[in-house]
Every structure is written in C-alpha cells, then in structure tokens.
Amino acid sequence: MGLLDGKIAVVTGAGAGIGRATALLFAREGARVTVADRDEAGGRQTTEQIVAAGGESLFVQTDVSRSDQVEAMVAKTVEVFGGLDCASNNAASAGGFGYTADISEKAFDLAIQVTLKGVWLCMKYQIPAMLERGGGSIVNIGSASAIKGEALLPAYSAAKGGVLALTKTAAAEYAERGIRVNAVCPGGVRTPSLEQYLARSPDLAERTVNSHAMKRIAEPDEIAQGVAWLCSDRSSFATGQIMVLDGGSLVKSHLF
C-alpha cells in the first residue's frame, strides 16, 4: 500500500530536480499527479517517466508567476482527476548571483515573482480546490538560505524567507478547515541548477560540500521523501512546520 494511495496531487517545477523527484515519488506511492512546469520538454519527460512506470500523470505547461496559467492548471487537474488532495510547490528563480547592492532590479523582481508570488498564486487556487474535498495538504519548498541568509543570493534568500512566512500564515488560517500547510527547507541538492552553479570552479564545489556537516549534498529524492511524508496522512497533526533537510548546514561549525 502506497503512502499516497488514492490521492490527487499537483507538483510545480516538476520538470527537473526536486520537483521531478517529488512527482515520481508521489506516483510510486499511489498518487495521480499533475506535472506543472514552464519547461515543456522537461515536464513532458517527467510525465512520460510516470506513465512508463505504470502511474497516472497529466502535464500542464505552467508559468507560476501567471495567475491565469496557475488557475487553469488547477482547474485541469480537477477536471481530469476529479479533485485535488495535495500539492508540492517547487518552482523558483534564484534572481541573480551577486552582492545585494549589485544585482539588478529585474533579477530581484524575477525572484519575487516566481519564487514568492508563484507560491502564493498556487495556494490561492489549490486551497479552494482542496476545500471542495474537505481538506488537503500543501508543502512549499523553502531553503536553508531562508533561515540563515545566503551571501551572493539576496533575492533568492529573501523570496524563500517570504515563502516560510506565507506557509505559516496559511497554516494558521486553514487548519480548522482541514488543510495543512508545511514547508521543507533543503540545503544543497544535486539539481541541474546547482550543478551549473558549482561548475564555476572546483573550489566553489568543494566549499559547498564542506559547508554541510555530512560533507555531501543531497540527492533530490532525499528531499522528496520528506515532502511525501508531509503530504500523507501519516503527518496528520503537522501544520505550519518548517522541516529542515540540510545535511547539517545550519549546525556546521567552521572548526570541523
């Protein structure tokens, strides 16, 4: 019996990285999954992998910063699968790499539009659909950067910090109506975007790995496991929580 048997799920940013790993795991655990991503090729590939493994999946090309597209994606999920029980909101933009005073306004705005506003828009349309089913579970993807701050990633850190505040707010508002809202905060994860970042130099890659107490970065599926648990009935008393899956980056001492 799967962790999410009979559930209907939406996963945004599911064309790669944590989003793809989450969509694949949700399907393996018995959920019917809407794969949402702006990248059509990546999103369709995720859907094809789910179907090839015997799961049920629908791809909807979605820019989460666009209200009309998010609304249409949720509506399509309800139309095809009959409702919505859980969601994992992953889509994000780093918003530029540089000192706070040096990144462009355009880059900062992009991070806010996709990473923060995108999560709000997703919840705006996911919550009413879940209320129709009598409840549900939403997991927003934050970041360890939202808790500690991250030098040279000011827009990303700020946007992810907003995601954590928004998560707690929605959790307080909808708890009595059967909707749980939590967040997962990863540390470094072996995703295509991080690989591109680390490719800047061997020294950068080494320092990133060593910034984790475990002296490694996570595989996407390790983060997806936490998301699946929070979306399942096994976490029925958890809401407004920030699950940190960071390999010990927040406790890492410079002495070790």
Contacts in CASP RR format, 6 or more apart in sequence:
PFRMAT RR
TARGET T0000
AUTHOR 0000-0000-0000
METHOD contacts of the structure
MODEL  1
MGLLDGKIAVVTGAGAGIGRATALLFAREGARVTVADRDEAGGRQTTEQI
VAAGGESLFVQTDVSRSDQVEAMVAKTVEVFGGLDCASNNAASAGGFGYT
ADISEKAFDLAIQVTLKGVWLCMKYQIPAMLERGGGSIVNIGSASAIKGE
ALLPAYSAAKGGVLALTKTAAAEYAERGIRVNAVCPGGVRTPSLEQYLAR
SPDLAERTVNSHAMKRIAEPDEIAQGVAWLCSDRSSFATGQIMVLDGGSL
VKSHLF
2 28 0 8 1.000
2 29 0 8 1.000
2 30 0 8 1.000
3 29 0 8 1.000
3 30 0 8 1.000
3 228 0 8 1.000
3 229 0 8 1.000
3 232 0 8 1.000
3 234 0 8 1.000
4 26 0 8 1.000
4 29 0 8 1.000
4 30 0 8 1.000
4 31 0 8 1.000
4 86 0 8 1.000
4 228 0 8 1.000
4 231 0 8 1.000
4 232 0 8 1.000
5 29 0 8 1.000
5 30 0 8 1.000
5 31 0 8 1.000
6 30 0 8 1.000
6 31 0 8 1.000
6 32 0 8 1.000
6 85 0 8 1.000
7 26 0 8 1.000
7 30 0 8 1.000
7 31 0 8 1.000
7 32 0 8 1.000
7 85 0 8 1.000
7 86 0 8 1.000
7 231 0 8 1.000
7 232 0 8 1.000
8 31 0 8 1.000
8 32 0 8 1.000
8 34 0 8 1.000
8 77 0 8 1.000
8 81 0 8 1.000
8 82 0 8 1.000
8 83 0 8 1.000
8 84 0 8 1.000
8 85 0 8 1.000
8 86 0 8 1.000
9 23 0 8 1.000
9 26 0 8 1.000
9 31 0 8 1.000
9 32 0 8 1.000
9 33 0 8 1.000
9 34 0 8 1.000
9 84 0 8 1.000
9 85 0 8 1.000
9 86 0 8 1.000
9 87 0 8 1.000
9 88 0 8 1.000
9 231 0 8 1.000
10 33 0 8 1.000
10 34 0 8 1.000
10 36 0 8 1.000
10 73 0 8 1.000
10 74 0 8 1.000
10 77 0 8 1.000
10 84 0 8 1.000
10 86 0 8 1.000
10 87 0 8 1.000
10 88 0 8 1.000
10 122 0 8 1.000
10 126 0 8 1.000
11 19 0 8 1.000
11 22 0 8 1.000
11 23 0 8 1.000
11 26 0 8 1.000
11 33 0 8 1.000
11 34 0 8 1.000
11 35 0 8 1.000
11 36 0 8 1.000
11 87 0 8 1.000
11 88 0 8 1.000
11 90 0 8 1.000
12 19 0 8 1.000
12 36 0 8 1.000
12 37 0 8 1.000
12 62 0 8 1.000
12 64 0 8 1.000
12 87 0 8 1.000
12 88 0 8 1.000
12 89 0 8 1.000
12 90 0 8 1.000
12 91 0 8 1.000
12 122 0 8 1.000
13 19 0 8 1.000
13 20 0 8 1.000
13 36 0 8 1.000
13 37 0 8 1.000
13 38 0 8 1.000
13 64 0 8 1.000
13 90 0 8 1.000
13 91 0 8 1.000
14 20 0 8 1.000
14 22 0 8 1.000
14 23 0 8 1.000
14 33 0 8 1.000
14 35 0 8 1.000
14 36 0 8 1.000
14 37 0 8 1.000
14 43 0 8 1.000
14 46 0 8 1.000
14 90 0 8 1.000
15 23 0 8 1.000
15 35 0 8 1.000
15 37 0 8 1.000
15 39 0 8 1.000
15 42 0 8 1.000
15 43 0 8 1.000
15 45 0 8 1.000
15 46 0 8 1.000
16 37 0 8 1.000
16 39 0 8 1.000
16 42 0 8 1.000
16 191 0 8 1.000
16 192 0 8 1.000
17 189 0 8 1.000
17 191 0 8 1.000
17 192 0 8 1.000
17 193 0 8 1.000
17 220 0 8 1.000
18 90 0 8 1.000
18 141 0 8 1.000
18 186 0 8 1.000
18 189 0 8 1.000
18 191 0 8 1.000
18 220 0 8 1.000
18 223 0 8 1.000
18 224 0 8 1.000
18 227 0 8 1.000
19 88 0 8 1.000
19 90 0 8 1.000
19 141 0 8 1.000
19 220 0 8 1.000
19 224 0 8 1.000
20 42 0 8 1.000
20 43 0 8 1.000
20 46 0 8 1.000
20 220 0 8 1.000
21 219 0 8 1.000
21 220 0 8 1.000
21 221 0 8 1.000
21 223 0 8 1.000
21 224 0 8 1.000
22 88 0 8 1.000
22 90 0 8 1.000
22 220 0 8 1.000
22 223 0 8 1.000
22 224 0 8 1.000
22 227 0 8 1.000
22 228 0 8 1.000
23 33 0 8 1.000
23 35 0 8 1.000
23 46 0 8 1.000
23 50 0 8 1.000
23 57 0 8 1.000
23 88 0 8 1.000
24 46 0 8 1.000
24 49 0 8 1.000
24 50 0 8 1.000
24 53 0 8 1.000
24 224 0 8 1.000
25 221 0 8 1.000
25 224 0 8 1.000
25 225 0 8 1.000
25 227 0 8 1.000
25 228 0 8 1.000
26 33 0 8 1.000
26 86 0 8 1.000
26 88 0 8 1.000
26 228 0 8 1.000
26 231 0 8 1.000
27 33 0 8 1.000
27 50 0 8 1.000
27 53 0 8 1.000
27 54 0 8 1.000
27 55 0 8 1.000
27 56 0 8 1.000
27 57 0 8 1.000
28 53 0 8 1.000
29 228 0 8 1.000
29 232 0 8 1.000
30 55 0 8 1.000
31 85 0 8 1.000
31 86 0 8 1.000
32 55 0 8 1.000
32 56 0 8 1.000
32 57 0 8 1.000
32 58 0 8 1.000
32 81 0 8 1.000
33 50 0 8 1.000
33 55 0 8 1.000
33 56 0 8 1.000
33 57 0 8 1.000
33 58 0 8 1.000
34 57 0 8 1.000
34 58 0 8 1.000
34 59 0 8 1.000
34 60 0 8 1.000
34 73 0 8 1.000
34 76 0 8 1.000
34 77 0 8 1.000
34 80 0 8 1.000
34 81 0 8 1.000
35 43 0 8 1.000
35 46 0 8 1.000
35 47 0 8 1.000
35 50 0 8 1.000
35 57 0 8 1.000
35 58 0 8 1.000
35 59 0 8 1.000
35 60 0 8 1.000
36 59 0 8 1.000
36 60 0 8 1.000
36 61 0 8 1.000
36 62 0 8 1.000
36 64 0 8 1.000
36 73 0 8 1.000
36 91 0 8 1.000
37 43 0 8 1.000
37 46 0 8 1.000
37 59 0 8 1.000
37 61 0 8 1.000
37 62 0 8 1.000
37 91 0 8 1.000
38 61 0 8 1.000
38 62 0 8 1.000
38 63 0 8 1.000
38 64 0 8 1.000
38 91 0 8 1.000
40 59 0 8 1.000
40 61 0 8 1.000
43 59 0 8 1.000
43 61 0 8 1.000
44 59 0 8 1.000
46 57 0 8 1.000
46 59 0 8 1.000
47 57 0 8 1.000
47 58 0 8 1.000
47 59 0 8 1.000
50 56 0 8 1.000
50 57 0 8 1.000
51 57 0 8 1.000
56 81 0 8 1.000
58 76 0 8 1.000
58 77 0 8 1.000
58 80 0 8 1.000
58 81 0 8 1.000
60 72 0 8 1.000
60 73 0 8 1.000
60 76 0 8 1.000
60 77 0 8 1.000
61 69 0 8 1.000
62 69 0 8 1.000
62 70 0 8 1.000
62 72 0 8 1.000
62 73 0 8 1.000
63 69 0 8 1.000
64 70 0 8 1.000
64 89 0 8 1.000
64 91 0 8 1.000
64 114 0 8 1.000
64 118 0 8 1.000
64 119 0 8 1.000
64 121 0 8 1.000
64 122 0 8 1.000
65 113 0 8 1.000
65 114 0 8 1.000
65 117 0 8 1.000
65 118 0 8 1.000
65 121 0 8 1.000
66 121 0 8 1.000
67 121 0 8 1.000
67 124 0 8 1.000
70 118 0 8 1.000
70 121 0 8 1.000
70 122 0 8 1.000
70 124 0 8 1.000
70 125 0 8 1.000
71 125 0 8 1.000
73 125 0 8 1.000
74 84 0 8 1.000
74 125 0 8 1.000
74 126 0 8 1.000
74 129 0 8 1.000
75 125 0 8 1.000
77 83 0 8 1.000
77 84 0 8 1.000
77 129 0 8 1.000
78 84 0 8 1.000
78 129 0 8 1.000
78 132 0 8 1.000
83 129 0 8 1.000
83 132 0 8 1.000
83 133 0 8 1.000
84 126 0 8 1.000
84 129 0 8 1.000
84 130 0 8 1.000
84 133 0 8 1.000
84 136 0 8 1.000
85 130 0 8 1.000
85 133 0 8 1.000
85 135 0 8 1.000
85 136 0 8 1.000
85 137 0 8 1.000
86 136 0 8 1.000
86 137 0 8 1.000
86 138 0 8 1.000
86 139 0 8 1.000
86 231 0 8 1.000
87 122 0 8 1.000
87 126 0 8 1.000
87 137 0 8 1.000
87 138 0 8 1.000
87 139 0 8 1.000
87 231 0 8 1.000
88 138 0 8 1.000
88 139 0 8 1.000
88 141 0 8 1.000
88 227 0 8 1.000
88 231 0 8 1.000
89 118 0 8 1.000
89 119 0 8 1.000
89 122 0 8 1.000
89 123 0 8 1.000
89 138 0 8 1.000
89 139 0 8 1.000
89 140 0 8 1.000
89 141 0 8 1.000
90 141 0 8 1.000
91 114 0 8 1.000
91 115 0 8 1.000
91 118 0 8 1.000
92 111 0 8 1.000
92 114 0 8 1.000
92 115 0 8 1.000
92 141 0 8 1.000
92 156 0 8 1.000
92 159 0 8 1.000
92 160 0 8 1.000
93 110 0 8 1.000
93 111 0 8 1.000
93 113 0 8 1.000
93 114 0 8 1.000
93 115 0 8 1.000
93 156 0 8 1.000
94 111 0 8 1.000
94 153 0 8 1.000
94 155 0 8 1.000
94 156 0 8 1.000
94 193 0 8 1.000
95 103 0 8 1.000
95 107 0 8 1.000
95 108 0 8 1.000
95 110 0 8 1.000
95 111 0 8 1.000
95 115 0 8 1.000
95 153 0 8 1.000
95 155 0 8 1.000
95 156 0 8 1.000
95 159 0 8 1.000
96 103 0 8 1.000
96 104 0 8 1.000
96 107 0 8 1.000
96 111 0 8 1.000
96 153 0 8 1.000
96 155 0 8 1.000
96 156 0 8 1.000
97 103 0 8 1.000
97 152 0 8 1.000
97 153 0 8 1.000
97 197 0 8 1.000
98 152 0 8 1.000
98 153 0 8 1.000
98 154 0 8 1.000
99 152 0 8 1.000
99 154 0 8 1.000
100 154 0 8 1.000
103 154 0 8 1.000
103 155 0 8 1.000
107 155 0 8 1.000
108 154 0 8 1.000
108 155 0 8 1.000
110 155 0 8 1.000
111 155 0 8 1.000
111 156 0 8 1.000
111 158 0 8 1.000
111 159 0 8 1.000
112 155 0 8 1.000
112 158 0 8 1.000
112 159 0 8 1.000
115 156 0 8 1.000
115 159 0 8 1.000
115 160 0 8 1.000
115 163 0 8 1.000
116 159 0 8 1.000
116 160 0 8 1.000
116 162 0 8 1.000
116 163 0 8 1.000
116 166 0 8 1.000
119 140 0 8 1.000
119 163 0 8 1.000
119 166 0 8 1.000
120 166 0 8 1.000
123 138 0 8 1.000
123 140 0 8 1.000
123 166 0 8 1.000
123 170 0 8 1.000
123 181 0 8 1.000
126 138 0 8 1.000
127 138 0 8 1.000
127 170 0 8 1.000
127 174 0 8 1.000
127 179 0 8 1.000
130 136 0 8 1.000
130 138 0 8 1.000
130 179 0 8 1.000
131 177 0 8 1.000
131 179 0 8 1.000
134 177 0 8 1.000
134 178 0 8 1.000
135 177 0 8 1.000
135 178 0 8 1.000
135 179 0 8 1.000
136 178 0 8 1.000
136 179 0 8 1.000
136 180 0 8 1.000
137 179 0 8 1.000
137 180 0 8 1.000
137 181 0 8 1.000
137 182 0 8 1.000
137 230 0 8 1.000
137 231 0 8 1.000
137 232 0 8 1.000
137 235 0 8 1.000
138 170 0 8 1.000
138 179 0 8 1.000
138 180 0 8 1.000
138 181 0 8 1.000
138 182 0 8 1.000
139 181 0 8 1.000
139 182 0 8 1.000
139 183 0 8 1.000
139 184 0 8 1.000
139 227 0 8 1.000
139 230 0 8 1.000
139 231 0 8 1.000
140 163 0 8 1.000
140 164 0 8 1.000
140 166 0 8 1.000
140 167 0 8 1.000
140 181 0 8 1.000
140 182 0 8 1.000
140 183 0 8 1.000
140 184 0 8 1.000
141 163 0 8 1.000
141 183 0 8 1.000
141 184 0 8 1.000
141 185 0 8 1.000
141 186 0 8 1.000
141 223 0 8 1.000
141 227 0 8 1.000
142 160 0 8 1.000
142 161 0 8 1.000
142 163 0 8 1.000
142 164 0 8 1.000
142 183 0 8 1.000
142 184 0 8 1.000
142 185 0 8 1.000
142 186 0 8 1.000
143 150 0 8 1.000
143 156 0 8 1.000
143 157 0 8 1.000
143 160 0 8 1.000
143 161 0 8 1.000
143 185 0 8 1.000
143 186 0 8 1.000
143 187 0 8 1.000
144 185 0 8 1.000
144 186 0 8 1.000
144 187 0 8 1.000
144 188 0 8 1.000
144 244 0 8 1.000
144 246 0 8 1.000
144 249 0 8 1.000
144 250 0 8 1.000
145 153 0 8 1.000
145 156 0 8 1.000
145 157 0 8 1.000
145 160 0 8 1.000
145 187 0 8 1.000
146 157 0 8 1.000
146 160 0 8 1.000
146 161 0 8 1.000
146 162 0 8 1.000
146 163 0 8 1.000
146 164 0 8 1.000
146 185 0 8 1.000
147 161 0 8 1.000
147 164 0 8 1.000
147 185 0 8 1.000
147 242 0 8 1.000
147 244 0 8 1.000
147 250 0 8 1.000
148 249 0 8 1.000
148 250 0 8 1.000
149 157 0 8 1.000
150 156 0 8 1.000
150 157 0 8 1.000
160 185 0 8 1.000
163 183 0 8 1.000
164 183 0 8 1.000
164 185 0 8 1.000
164 242 0 8 1.000
167 181 0 8 1.000
167 182 0 8 1.000
167 183 0 8 1.000
167 240 0 8 1.000
167 242 0 8 1.000
168 181 0 8 1.000
168 240 0 8 1.000
170 179 0 8 1.000
170 181 0 8 1.000
171 180 0 8 1.000
171 181 0 8 1.000
171 182 0 8 1.000
171 239 0 8 1.000
171 240 0 8 1.000
171 241 0 8 1.000
172 240 0 8 1.000
174 181 0 8 1.000
175 239 0 8 1.000
180 230 0 8 1.000
180 235 0 8 1.000
180 236 0 8 1.000
180 238 0 8 1.000
180 239 0 8 1.000
180 240 0 8 1.000
181 239 0 8 1.000
181 240 0 8 1.000
182 230 0 8 1.000
182 235 0 8 1.000
182 238 0 8 1.000
182 239 0 8 1.000
182 240 0 8 1.000
182 241 0 8 1.000
182 242 0 8 1.000
182 243 0 8 1.000
183 240 0 8 1.000
183 241 0 8 1.000
183 242 0 8 1.000
183 243 0 8 1.000
184 223 0 8 1.000
184 226 0 8 1.000
184 227 0 8 1.000
184 230 0 8 1.000
184 242 0 8 1.000
184 243 0 8 1.000
184 244 0 8 1.000
184 245 0 8 1.000
185 242 0 8 1.000
185 243 0 8 1.000
185 244 0 8 1.000
185 245 0 8 1.000
185 246 0 8 1.000
186 218 0 8 1.000
186 223 0 8 1.000
186 245 0 8 1.000
186 246 0 8 1.000
187 212 0 8 1.000
187 217 0 8 1.000
187 218 0 8 1.000
187 245 0 8 1.000
187 246 0 8 1.000
187 247 0 8 1.000
187 249 0 8 1.000
188 194 0 8 1.000
188 208 0 8 1.000
188 212 0 8 1.000
188 217 0 8 1.000
188 218 0 8 1.000
188 246 0 8 1.000
188 249 0 8 1.000
189 217 0 8 1.000
189 218 0 8 1.000
189 219 0 8 1.000
189 220 0 8 1.000
189 222 0 8 1.000
189 223 0 8 1.000
190 217 0 8 1.000
190 218 0 8 1.000
190 219 0 8 1.000
190 220 0 8 1.000
191 220 0 8 1.000
194 208 0 8 1.000
194 217 0 8 1.000
197 204 0 8 1.000
198 204 0 8 1.000
198 205 0 8 1.000
198 208 0 8 1.000
199 205 0 8 1.000
208 217 0 8 1.000
209 215 0 8 1.000
209 216 0 8 1.000
209 217 0 8 1.000
211 249 0 8 1.000
211 252 0 8 1.000
212 246 0 8 1.000
212 247 0 8 1.000
212 248 0 8 1.000
212 249 0 8 1.000
212 252 0 8 1.000
213 247 0 8 1.000
213 248 0 8 1.000
213 249 0 8 1.000
213 251 0 8 1.000
213 252 0 8 1.000
213 256 0 8 1.000
214 247 0 8 1.000
214 248 0 8 1.000
216 247 0 8 1.000
218 245 0 8 1.000
218 247 0 8 1.000
222 245 0 8 1.000
223 245 0 8 1.000
226 243 0 8 1.000
226 245 0 8 1.000
229 235 0 8 1.000
230 238 0 8 1.000
230 241 0 8 1.000
230 243 0 8 1.000
244 250 0 8 1.000
END
